[in-house]
């Protein structure tokens, strides 16, 4: 476990080599990036086996970075089951996405002069997330956090010659910065209060009640603001759908293992802080359930395939935050894992569809694609069923745990809303599967073909994992007692995982009902869908316009921020600069200009001035006497 620091190092080395020397490498060095991802994934397994051998717990390997007065800052690592789960997810998804990209990016031109840069940033993206996961102090965590944001900006805007991609990259960067301001202030408050960046020391102090309650509460809310931005929680979710302008493999990486899961991980890493601040936990649950409904409702009216999956991600991130608000780290992280595998596959399936249809994303122009893309259709269907909560697929197990956590830890209102949301999740998944892969195949789509083997093989591997990864919820041979006990032993969460048969039946019934209703509506009775849209035209327009949040933000920027900024700029230029700064210099110049008139260069003038001066002095002396 003490060698876990090597895991992000491979990606960092690959980034440096590709960033500096890709022009001298064959295929611009993309295979070097894939190799680094593979080695990182392989290195995770000795770390996991070492933890199992030594016993589940928290292992620290501190290293001093620098000191500033009494403040000592380290760059050490923290290895616990939470870390290991994240290491496995990030390295695996990163490897899968990079292998898939070997085929996908070829579709956009094998001679792309920037393919080396694409893989370089991929390596940095994964390495940054791994640094964030391993960090044992808040400063190193913040470094990884900001690097993740930078890499998302670079990859979302990879095709920056497209105005939509450039705008999406800027939108993602600026929106998440709003939350990052809160995160930075929250970190500073904790460091001032405890005199250290060390996460273990800070959490121990919070648990012991040795800190100022106001500071701890304020820090909890401010840090959660940072998590809201990264994990696209309402109302800071607006950047995520637009991030679909990047390449599809980038979308898979962002949605499954890096950018958006960073916020969930942050709250999980600082779980004792939120456990000590009850009001913050309630706020997390409230934001989570609102985000669940916002994502699900928008997915029901969206017609862009990748954006539907983006809204699905927003909704499922809300599930994870809801679980954390209910006090169950186990449920949240388990769902993060199962969702990550399934959602990576769904986005790569979307990429395969786009690959076959010349980058088309409008589901209204699809239909019947299962006849030409059987592997892609099967993989997509498995992912949709899994995220709907159908047993025994992966997300069934984690959704059951979320139900148990919410039923036991929150107000019944949260439970009722969660049950409705489960049905909505299945409904929008049934809609997208029916409209994309079933129905009549149009003549324009007769020529579509399955993607290359490197892409199809990746989908097959992810499909197998989506079917079987849920078994980690259960005890297995070799001393493994299930995901609940694995995480519970490390963080002291409220309870280990245990399948609740009653809630499993309820959740499955809702999922099946949602799938059935969706299939009936969009396969048998599209007239009912049209009638409902016409009957509730106002609500439908609100959903199509994304609750007008984007318009509201744009209006605020144009009419408030830019106007106020313009007024401040005018004040700065006319008053501060022209009067305060330049005015002083100009006054000196003007005084000098006026005074120079007495310098005539004529001796008689100087003599008369001297006589007049002597006269004035004499008069003053006489008056004084």
KEBASE-907025 format. One line per 2 residues: for each residue x, y, z of C-alpha. Coordinates in pm, 1 decimal, padded with zeros to 6 digits. Example, Ala and Ser with C-alpha at 12.3 -4.5 7.8 and 13.67 -1.06 7.14 Angstrom:
# residues 2
01230.0,-00450.0,00780.0; 01367.0,-00106.0,00714.0 .
This chain:
# residues 625
00000.0,00000.0,00000.0; 00290.6,00237.0,00060.9 .
00361.6,00218.0,-00314.1; 00016.4,00350.8,-00407.6 .
00174.1,00688.7,-00487.9; 00309.2,00527.1,-00806.0 .
-00041.3,00491.5,-00951.5; -00084.6,00858.3,-01056.8 .
00285.4,00887.5,-01142.2; 00252.5,00682.0,-01461.1 .
-00005.7,00918.5,-01602.9; 00196.7,01225.5,-01504.0 .
00504.1,01087.7,-01678.9; 00299.6,01006.1,-01990.6 .
00160.5,01360.3,-01991.5; 00503.3,01523.3,-01965.4 .
00650.2,01303.0,-02239.9; 00356.9,01355.2,-02475.8 .
00327.8,01726.7,-02405.1; 00695.5,01786.3,-02483.8 .
00794.1,01518.1,-02732.7; 00478.5,01388.9,-02903.0 .
00594.9,01535.1,-03232.8; 00885.6,01290.2,-03232.7 .
00682.2,00979.1,-03142.7; 00500.0,00739.5,-03379.2 .
00121.7,00791.7,-03379.3; 00207.8,01095.6,-03165.4 .
00265.6,00868.8,-02867.0; -00095.4,00767.8,-02802.2 .
00006.9,00410.4,-02722.3; 00234.1,00543.3,-02446.8 .
-00070.8,00695.3,-02279.1; -00261.9,00366.7,-02307.9 .
00035.6,00180.2,-02162.6; 00051.8,00421.5,-01866.9 .
-00320.2,00368.6,-01800.8; -00277.9,-00008.9,-01816.2 .
00018.4,-00009.8,-01575.9; -00172.8,00214.4,-01334.6 .
-00469.5,-00024.5,-01339.8; -00243.9,-00324.1,-01280.8 .
-00073.7,-00145.9,-00989.1; -00406.6,-00103.2,-00810.3 .
-00439.4,-00477.7,-00753.8; -00133.0,-00523.5,-00527.0 .
-00264.8,-00230.9,-00321.8; -00603.2,-00402.3,-00287.2 .
-00454.1,-00742.8,-00203.1; -00219.1,-00584.0,00050.7 .
-00514.5,-00418.7,00222.2; -00708.1,-00744.6,00234.1 .
-00400.3,-00923.8,00370.0; -00327.8,-00665.2,00640.7 .
-00691.3,-00607.5,00726.6; -00930.1,-00332.2,00629.1 .
-00833.5,-00001.2,00782.8; -00672.4,00336.0,00727.7 .
-00305.1,00346.7,00631.3; -00111.4,00673.2,00617.4 .
00221.7,00736.0,00446.7; 00302.5,01101.7,00519.2 .
00581.5,01294.9,00349.7; 00677.1,01654.9,00425.9 .
00634.4,01896.9,00136.4; 00721.4,02236.1,00289.5 .
00682.6,02438.0,00606.8; 00564.4,02795.4,00658.0 .
00627.5,02904.4,01014.8; 00444.6,02658.8,01239.1 .
00246.6,02519.2,00947.7; 00379.0,02197.0,00796.9 .
00233.0,02078.8,00465.9; 00279.7,01726.7,00333.1 .
00224.7,01541.7,00009.5; 00159.4,01205.7,00171.3 .
-00102.8,00951.4,00072.5; -00401.9,00805.0,00254.2 .
-00500.3,00448.8,00164.8; -00830.6,00311.1,00290.0 .
-01116.1,00115.8,00127.6; -01268.5,00439.0,-00005.2 .
-00937.7,00517.3,-00172.7; -00904.0,00167.5,-00317.5 .
-01256.4,00169.4,-00463.8; -01188.1,00504.1,-00632.4 .
-00845.4,00394.0,-00755.6; -00996.1,00086.2,-00918.2 .
-01279.2,00279.9,-01082.4; -01065.2,00566.7,-01212.7 .
-00786.4,00351.1,-01353.1; -01021.5,00098.6,-01513.3 .
-01249.7,00352.7,-01678.8; -00951.0,00557.9,-01790.0 .
-00795.1,00249.9,-01952.5; -01124.2,00149.2,-02117.7 .
-01180.4,00500.0,-02254.4; -00829.2,00528.7,-02391.9 .
-00847.5,00188.3,-02563.6; -01187.8,00278.8,-02707.5 .
-01046.3,00612.1,-02828.7; -00795.8,00427.5,-03048.9 .
-01089.6,00337.8,-03272.1; -01319.1,00633.6,-03208.9 .
-01069.4,00911.8,-03278.3; -00960.7,00736.4,-03599.0 .
-01309.5,00812.0,-03725.2; -01220.2,01179.6,-03701.4 .
-00895.8,01146.5,-03896.8; -00588.5,00933.8,-03836.1 .
-00365.7,01230.4,-03918.8; -00515.6,01461.1,-03657.9 .
-00215.4,01669.8,-03550.7; -00361.4,01699.2,-03200.5 .
-00420.0,01330.9,-03122.8; -00104.0,01326.1,-02913.1 .
-00231.3,01622.5,-02712.6; -00567.8,01447.6,-02669.6 .
-00396.7,01148.8,-02509.7; -00161.0,01369.8,-02309.7 .
-00452.4,01549.2,-02142.9; -00629.8,01215.3,-02089.7 .
-00326.2,01097.5,-01893.0; -00315.2,01418.1,-01689.1 .
-00690.7,01397.4,-01626.7; -00670.9,01049.7,-01475.7 .
-00351.9,01131.4,-01283.3; -00508.7,01445.5,-01134.9 .
-00811.7,01251.6,-01014.7; -00585.3,00987.5,-00863.1 .
-00385.7,01256.6,-00679.1; -00712.9,01395.3,-00543.6 .
-00818.6,01049.1,-00425.7; -00486.7,00965.6,-00258.6 .
-00419.8,01303.4,-00093.0; -00391.0,01298.2,00284.1 .
-00413.5,01676.3,00316.2; -00646.7,01944.9,00187.6 .
-00383.2,02139.3,-00006.1; -00276.1,01842.9,-00217.9 .
-00641.5,01749.3,-00260.9; -00711.8,02102.8,-00383.6 .
-00425.0,02081.5,-00633.3; -00575.1,01763.2,-00779.0 .
-00920.2,01921.6,-00770.1; -00813.3,02220.8,-00978.9 .
-00614.1,02008.8,-01222.6; -00924.9,01799.2,-01282.3 .
-01112.9,02118.2,-01368.1; -00836.6,02230.0,-01603.7 .
-00830.8,01896.6,-01786.8; -01207.7,01894.2,-01827.9 .
-01181.3,02239.6,-01986.8; -00912.0,02122.0,-02226.7 .
-01096.1,01803.4,-02328.7; -01447.6,01946.9,-02353.6 .
-01303.3,02212.5,-02581.6; -01069.5,01974.3,-02764.7 .
-01236.9,02062.2,-03096.7; -01210.2,02431.3,-03012.2 .
-01254.5,02529.7,-03376.3; -01621.9,02447.3,-03319.4 .
-01782.0,02749.3,-03146.2; -02018.0,02525.9,-02944.7 .
-01726.1,02324.5,-02802.8; -01529.0,02636.6,-02711.1 .
-01832.4,02788.9,-02538.1; -01908.3,02463.8,-02354.8 .
-01551.5,02443.0,-02223.5; -01567.1,02797.6,-02090.2 .
-01909.7,02737.5,-01938.2; -01788.4,02427.8,-01754.6 .
-01475.7,02602.9,-01629.8; -01653.1,02915.2,-01504.6 .
-01954.2,02738.1,-01350.5; -01739.3,02500.6,-01149.1 .
-01521.4,02793.4,-01038.7; -01824.6,02932.4,-00855.5 .
-01826.3,02625.5,-00634.9; -01448.7,02619.0,-00609.0 .
-01448.2,02961.9,-00443.0; -01659.9,02813.9,-00165.5 .
-01431.0,02512.3,-00139.3; -01121.6,02729.7,-00106.1 .
-01276.5,02948.5,00164.6; -01396.8,02639.0,00351.9 .
-01047.4,02487.2,00341.5; -00892.4,02813.0,00466.6 .
-01137.7,02827.0,00758.3; -01050.6,02471.0,00862.3 .
-00676.9,02533.1,00833.8; -00698.8,02850.9,01042.7 .
-00908.1,02671.8,01304.4; -00696.2,02355.5,01332.7 .
-00356.1,02485.3,01223.7; -00300.6,02207.0,00970.7 .
-00397.9,02086.7,00624.2; -00391.7,01723.4,00739.0 .
-00730.5,01562.8,00677.8; -00696.3,01306.0,00957.3 .
-00610.4,01567.7,01218.5; -00893.7,01796.9,01109.8 .
-01154.4,01520.1,01113.4; -01033.3,01395.1,01451.5 .
-01071.0,01747.0,01591.0; -01419.4,01781.5,01446.0 .
-01526.7,01442.9,01587.0; -01387.8,01530.0,01930.1 .
-01576.7,01860.9,01933.5; -01258.2,02062.4,01984.8 .
-01340.7,02328.3,01725.3; -01555.5,02636.8,01701.5 .
-01900.0,02514.6,01597.2; -01968.4,02814.7,01375.4 .
-01643.8,02765.0,01183.4; -01709.2,02393.0,01137.2 .
-02063.9,02455.0,01014.0; -01958.2,02730.4,00774.9 .
-01676.0,02513.5,00640.0; -01911.2,02219.5,00583.7 .
-02149.9,02429.7,00375.1; -01873.7,02605.3,00180.4 .
-01695.1,02281.2,00095.2; -02024.9,02132.3,-00015.6 .
-02064.6,02428.7,-00250.6; -01746.2,02311.4,-00421.0 .
-01887.9,01958.9,-00441.5; -02208.3,02096.5,-00594.0 .
-02013.4,02260.0,-00875.7; -01800.2,01958.9,-00964.6 .
-02080.0,01705.0,-00924.2; -02333.0,01916.3,-01118.3 .
-02586.3,01956.8,-00839.4; -02878.2,02194.3,-00889.3 .
-02847.4,02486.4,-00961.7; -02481.3,02446.9,-01069.6 .
-02565.4,02157.6,-01303.5; -02599.1,02370.2,-01617.6 .
-02246.1,02305.2,-01744.8; -02276.7,01927.9,-01771.7 .
-02520.8,01893.5,-02067.0; -02316.0,02140.0,-02272.6 .
-02000.7,01942.2,-02193.6; -02130.3,01686.1,-02445.0 .
-01965.9,01897.1,-02716.5; -01640.5,01716.7,-02639.3 .
-01552.5,01376.2,-02789.4; -01774.5,01092.1,-02663.3 .
-01485.9,00910.2,-02486.5; -01423.1,01231.9,-02291.8 .
-01788.7,01235.9,-02188.8; -01755.1,00877.8,-02065.6 .
-01449.7,00964.6,-01858.7; -01604.3,01279.1,-01709.4 .
-01936.0,01113.7,-01622.9; -01803.5,00783.4,-01493.5 .
-01478.0,00831.4,-01307.3; -01331.3,01180.6,-01289.1 .
-01486.7,01525.9,-01291.1; -01840.1,01470.8,-01167.9 .
-01761.7,01204.0,-00909.0; -01501.5,01429.5,-00746.2 .
-01770.1,01616.0,-00552.9; -01927.9,01296.4,-00422.6 .
-01584.7,01168.6,-00322.2; -01505.3,01496.8,-00143.2 .
-01814.9,01473.6,00074.8; -01740.1,01105.2,00139.6 .
-01376.4,01179.1,00230.9; -01489.7,01446.4,00479.6 .
-01786.7,01237.6,00595.2; -01716.8,01287.6,00971.1 .
-01737.5,01663.7,00913.8; -02089.4,01632.0,00772.7 .
-02183.2,01372.2,01029.9; -02105.6,01638.8,01292.1 .
-02312.1,01909.5,01118.2; -02669.0,01786.5,01096.9 .
-02795.9,02092.6,00909.2; -02537.4,02036.8,00636.4 .
-02647.1,01674.9,00596.2; -03007.9,01782.2,00554.3 .
-02897.8,02039.9,00297.8; -02704.4,01772.1,00106.4 .
-03011.5,01547.4,00103.0; -03236.5,01832.3,-00011.0 .
-03003.6,01937.1,-00291.6; -02966.5,01572.0,-00389.9 .
-03337.8,01498.1,-00424.1; -03400.5,01821.2,-00617.4 .
-03114.0,01732.0,-00851.0; -03260.7,01383.6,-00900.6 .
-03588.2,01530.0,-01027.4; -03427.1,01803.7,-01234.1 .
-03209.6,01553.2,-01419.5; -03489.1,01298.0,-01467.3 .
-03746.9,01549.9,-01589.3; -03509.5,01708.7,-01839.7 .
-03404.5,01367.5,-01970.7; -03770.2,01299.5,-02056.4 .
-03789.9,01585.6,-02311.0; -03431.9,01597.1,-02444.7 .
-03375.6,01476.1,-02801.5; -02995.6,01473.1,-02807.8 .
-02868.4,01123.3,-02721.7; -02561.8,01237.4,-02529.0 .
-02752.9,01506.8,-02342.0; -03011.1,01249.7,-02230.1 .
-02726.6,01050.5,-02077.0; -02586.6,01371.0,-01925.7 .
-02918.0,01444.2,-01752.8; -02922.5,01082.7,-01637.9 .
-02582.6,01139.7,-01479.3; -02708.9,01453.2,-01305.8 .
-03001.0,01256.3,-01166.5; -02783.4,00969.9,-01042.2 .
-02536.6,01210.2,-00883.8; -02838.4,01338.5,-00695.1 .
-02903.5,00981.5,-00575.6; -02546.7,00967.1,-00441.9 .
-02579.1,01300.2,-00260.1; -02914.9,01191.7,-00119.5 .
-02750.8,00878.2,00021.9; -02474.9,01086.8,00181.4 .
-02738.3,01319.0,00326.7; -02910.5,01013.0,00470.9 .
-02585.1,00921.1,00643.9; -02487.1,00623.6,00429.5 .
-02141.6,00648.8,00276.8; -02170.9,00282.6,00175.9 .
-02477.0,00341.0,-00041.5; -02332.1,00651.8,-00205.5 .
-01995.1,00502.7,-00295.4; -02143.7,00171.9,-00402.7 .
-02379.0,00356.1,-00637.4; -02090.2,00571.0,-00758.3 .
-01910.5,00250.0,-00856.7; -02203.1,00072.2,-01024.1 .
-02318.5,00388.0,-01198.6; -01963.9,00460.9,-01318.4 .
-01929.1,00127.2,-01495.9; -02276.2,00139.2,-01653.0 .
-02257.6,00505.7,-01752.4; -01914.9,00465.4,-01909.9 .
-02062.6,00190.2,-02125.2; -02368.0,00397.9,-02217.1 .
-02158.9,00693.6,-02330.8; -01928.9,00469.2,-02530.9 .
-02239.2,00311.9,-02686.4; -02354.9,00661.7,-02777.8 .
-02013.4,00717.6,-02932.2; -02054.1,00397.3,-03134.4 .
-02390.7,00520.3,-03264.4; -02237.6,00854.7,-03359.4 .
-01942.7,00674.8,-03519.4; -02186.3,00478.9,-03736.2 .
-02413.3,00774.8,-03816.1; -02155.9,01042.5,-03897.9 .
-02181.5,01214.2,-03556.7; -02562.0,01231.3,-03552.9 .
-02705.5,01271.3,-03200.0; -03073.7,01350.6,-03262.0 .
-03275.7,01047.4,-03147.8; -03562.7,01153.6,-03376.4 .
-03342.5,01060.7,-03670.8; -03267.5,00716.5,-03530.7 .
-03474.2,00403.5,-03477.5; -03432.8,00036.3,-03554.0 .
-03054.3,00055.3,-03509.6; -03043.9,-00279.6,-03329.7 .
-03064.5,-00444.1,-03671.4; -02737.9,-00284.7,-03780.7 .
-02571.3,-00236.0,-03439.8; -02666.6,-00548.9,-03239.6 .
-02366.0,-00541.3,-03002.7; -02408.2,-00171.2,-02931.8 .
-02783.4,-00213.0,-02883.4; -02735.6,-00505.0,-02642.2 .
-02474.7,-00317.2,-02438.7; -02690.7,-00004.1,-02424.4 .
-02994.6,-00204.4,-02317.0; -02796.7,-00372.4,-02039.2 .
-02675.3,-00035.6,-01913.2; -03025.5,00111.2,-01926.9 .
-03174.6,-00183.1,-01737.1; -02897.0,-00168.0,-01479.5 .
-02943.1,00202.3,-01406.4; -03319.2,00149.0,-01392.7 .
-03262.3,-00091.2,-01102.1; -03350.8,-00426.5,-01257.7 .
-03205.4,-00726.4,-01070.1; -02953.7,-00877.3,-01073.8 .
-02776.2,-00602.4,-01269.2; -02527.4,-00379.4,-01092.1 .
-02722.3,-00067.1,-00993.2; -03008.5,-00274.5,-00851.1 .
-02790.9,-00352.7,-00548.9; -02680.9,00004.9,-00487.4 .
-03028.9,00153.9,-00539.3; -03166.2,-00090.5,-00285.1 .
-02910.5,00034.1,-00035.8; -03005.2,00395.8,-00107.8 .
-03370.2,00309.4,-00040.9; -03280.5,00149.2,00290.3 .
-03065.1,00447.0,00390.5; -03329.2,00707.1,00303.9 .
-03606.8,00507.9,00471.5; -03405.9,00485.7,00791.6 .
-03226.9,00819.7,00798.4; -03450.3,01091.3,00652.0 .
-03799.3,01234.7,00666.8; -04060.5,01015.0,00490.1 .
-04107.1,01292.3,00232.8; -03762.3,01214.6,00096.0 .
-03857.8,00847.6,00065.5; -04175.9,00924.3,-00129.1 .
-03985.4,01148.5,-00369.8; -03715.4,00886.2,-00411.6 .
-03970.7,00620.1,-00503.1; -04120.1,00848.7,-00768.2 .
-03771.4,00923.6,-00901.0; -03693.9,00552.7,-00943.9 .
-03997.0,00519.9,-01169.1; -03894.7,00829.8,-01369.0 .
-03542.2,00692.5,-01415.7; -03679.1,00375.9,-01572.1 .
-03924.0,00577.3,-01783.3; -03665.0,00795.6,-01956.2 .
-03435.1,00497.4,-02008.7; -03716.9,00305.5,-02179.4 .
-03779.1,00610.5,-02399.7; -03424.4,00638.1,-02525.9 .
-03383.1,00262.5,-02585.3; -03710.6,00245.1,-02780.4 .
-03649.8,00552.7,-02995.3; -03287.1,00473.9,-03079.3 .
-03271.9,00097.3,-03122.3; -03625.2,-00024.2,-03191.1 .
-03897.5,00066.3,-03436.2; -03847.6,00105.6,-03808.6 .
-03500.9,00144.7,-03959.0; -03500.0,00442.8,-04193.2 .
-03354.9,00416.8,-04539.8; -03086.3,00673.1,-04450.3 .
-02958.9,00439.9,-04176.8; -02944.3,00122.0,-04384.6 .
-02568.6,00155.8,-04428.2; -02466.8,00191.2,-04062.8 .
-02227.7,-00072.2,-03929.1; -02088.6,-00183.9,-03594.7 .
-01777.9,00004.5,-03478.9; -01426.5,-00143.9,-03502.6 .
-01330.5,-00435.1,-03277.2; -01133.7,-00214.7,-03038.5 .
-01454.1,-00020.0,-02965.4; -01690.3,-00318.0,-02964.6 .
-01456.5,-00518.2,-02741.7; -01450.8,-00237.2,-02486.5 .
-01830.7,-00232.8,-02481.6; -01838.9,-00610.2,-02429.0 .
-01605.4,-00592.2,-02128.2; -01805.9,-00309.7,-01972.0 .
-02126.3,-00503.1,-02040.2; -01999.6,-00807.1,-01853.3 .
-01899.0,-00589.8,-01557.8; -02235.9,-00414.1,-01558.8 .
-02405.6,-00750.4,-01530.4; -02177.9,-00894.1,-01263.4 .
-02020.2,-00613.5,-01056.8; -02316.1,-00610.3,-00817.8 .
-02192.0,-00933.1,-00658.2; -01935.7,-00731.8,-00462.6 .
-02228.4,-00636.1,-00240.6; -02228.7,-00992.8,-00109.4 .
-01969.9,-01189.7,00093.7; -01719.1,-01372.6,-00124.3 .
-01450.1,-01631.9,-00057.4; -01116.7,-01511.2,00073.8 .
-01234.5,-01318.2,00376.0; -01431.2,-01052.6,00186.7 .
-01756.8,-00975.8,00370.1; -01923.8,-00752.8,00111.9 .
-01896.9,-00389.4,00007.5; -02082.6,-00269.7,00316.8 .
-01841.0,-00424.3,00561.7; -01546.8,-00324.8,00342.9 .
-01636.0,00044.9,00362.0; -01796.6,00028.8,00706.5 .
-01483.4,-00096.3,00877.2; -01283.4,00195.3,00739.2 .
-01512.5,00493.8,00794.9; -01740.2,00381.3,01074.7 .
-02055.3,00443.5,00871.8; -02401.1,00385.9,01015.0 .
-02442.8,00029.2,00890.3; -02294.6,-00228.8,00655.8 .
-02471.2,-00333.3,00338.5; -02758.9,-00573.0,00372.3 .
-03022.8,-00656.3,00115.5; -03367.9,-00553.2,00233.4 .
-03612.3,-00783.3,00056.0; -03915.2,-00556.8,00101.5 .
-03747.5,-00249.4,-00042.1; -03588.0,-00460.7,-00316.4 .
-03934.7,-00572.2,-00426.2; -04072.7,-00217.9,-00411.3 .
-03778.1,-00072.8,-00604.3; -03794.1,-00347.4,-00867.0 .
-04169.2,-00303.8,-00909.5; -04125.8,00069.5,-00965.4 .
-03843.9,00011.1,-01213.2; -04042.5,-00247.9,-01405.9 .
-04345.6,-00020.9,-01399.1; -04142.7,00273.1,-01529.0 .
-03991.6,00063.4,-01806.6; -04330.0,-00078.2,-01902.0 .
-04496.0,00260.8,-01904.8; -04213.5,00408.0,-02110.1 .
-04224.2,00127.9,-02363.9; -04602.3,00144.2,-02392.8 .
-04602.3,00521.6,-02439.7; -04322.7,00547.5,-02693.1 .
-04386.2,00220.9,-02877.9; -04762.8,00171.4,-02873.2 .
-04913.2,00510.5,-02788.7; -04698.7,00802.4,-02906.1 .
-05029.9,00986.0,-02953.0; -05069.1,00989.5,-02575.2 .
-04724.7,01148.7,-02541.6; -04820.0,01414.1,-02797.3 .
-05151.9,01477.2,-02619.9; -04982.8,01518.0,-02283.0 .
-04731.3,01759.5,-02433.6; -05012.8,01961.0,-02587.0 .
-05219.6,01954.9,-02265.5; -04924.3,02072.0,-02055.9 .
-04758.9,02285.3,-02322.1; -04640.1,02541.1,-02068.9 .
-04467.7,02283.2,-01850.7; -04322.6,02113.7,-02157.8 .
-04177.2,02444.6,-02273.9; -04024.9,02501.4,-01929.4 .
-03857.0,02161.1,-01948.2; -03737.8,02211.7,-02306.0 .
-03587.5,02544.2,-02198.3; -03417.7,02371.4,-01899.3 .
-03625.6,02561.3,-01642.6; -03492.9,02880.3,-01805.4 .
-03188.9,02858.7,-01580.4; -02944.7,02903.8,-01866.9 .
-03141.6,03206.0,-01986.4; -03153.0,03344.4,-01632.6 .
-02778.4,03302.1,-01589.6; -02713.3,03461.7,-01928.6 .
-02943.0,03754.2,-01842.1; -02766.1,03796.7,-01509.4 .
-02430.1,03801.8,-01684.3; -02542.2,04041.8,-01957.9 .
-02763.8,04275.6,-01760.4; -02610.9,04268.4,-01412.9 .
-02253.2,04146.2,-01410.2; -02142.0,04308.7,-01736.3 .
-02324.9,04636.1,-01658.9; -02184.4,04655.6,-01306.2 .
-01841.8,04556.8,-01438.3; -01870.7,04827.0,-01705.4 .
-01962.0,05088.9,-01444.2; -01672.3,04980.7,-01223.8 .
-01437.2,04987.8,-01523.0; -01555.7,05339.8,-01609.9 .
-01505.8,05452.0,-01248.0; -01162.0,05292.2,-01246.3 .
-01061.9,05458.7,-01571.1; -01213.9,05805.4,-01517.0 .
-01176.6,05848.5,-01139.7; -00907.2,05613.4,-01011.4 .
-00682.3,05614.9,-01318.0; -00745.2,05951.7,-01486.1 .
-00792.2,06155.6,-01165.3; -00625.6,05958.0,-00887.1 .
-00318.3,05827.6,-01069.0; -00270.4,06034.4,-01383.0 .
-00419.3,06344.3,-01217.2; -00130.0,06373.3,-00971.6 .
00126.0,06355.2,-01247.8; -00066.1,06594.6,-01470.2 .
-00096.9,06842.6,-01181.7; 00278.8,06842.9,-01136.8 .
00326.5,06894.2,-01510.1; 00076.7,07183.6,-01514.7 .
00236.5,07353.8,-01215.1; 00573.5,07322.5,-01379.1 .
00435.2,07463.0,-01704.1; 00296.5,07769.8,-01526.9 .
00604.8,07827.5,-01314.9; 00835.6,07823.1,-01611.6 .
00705.2,08160.3,-01728.4; 00917.1,08339.8,-01465.8 .
01229.7,08190.5,-01616.3; 01286.6,08452.4,-01889.3 .
01664.3,08436.7,-01920.1; 01686.8,08825.1,-01903.1 .
01928.1,08957.0,-01631.3; 01722.8,09271.5,-01569.9 .
01413.2,09066.6,-01485.1; 01608.3,08864.8,-01231.4 .
01753.3,09185.0,-01075.6; 01407.9,09340.2,-01040.2 .
01277.5,09017.0,-00882.0; 01565.3,09021.1,-00632.7 .
01500.8,09386.8,-00541.0; 01129.6,09317.2,-00501.1 .
01207.1,09018.3,-00280.6; 01440.9,09220.9,-00060.9 .
01170.9,09487.1,-00035.0; 00908.5,09236.4,00072.3 .
01142.0,09093.1,00338.9; 01221.1,09443.7,00468.0 .
00852.3,09532.0,00499.0; 00779.9,09208.1,00686.1 .
01064.3,09273.1,00931.7; 00943.7,09630.2,00988.6 .
00586.8,09515.3,01053.4; 00710.9,09252.5,01297.2 .
00913.2,09512.3,01487.7 .
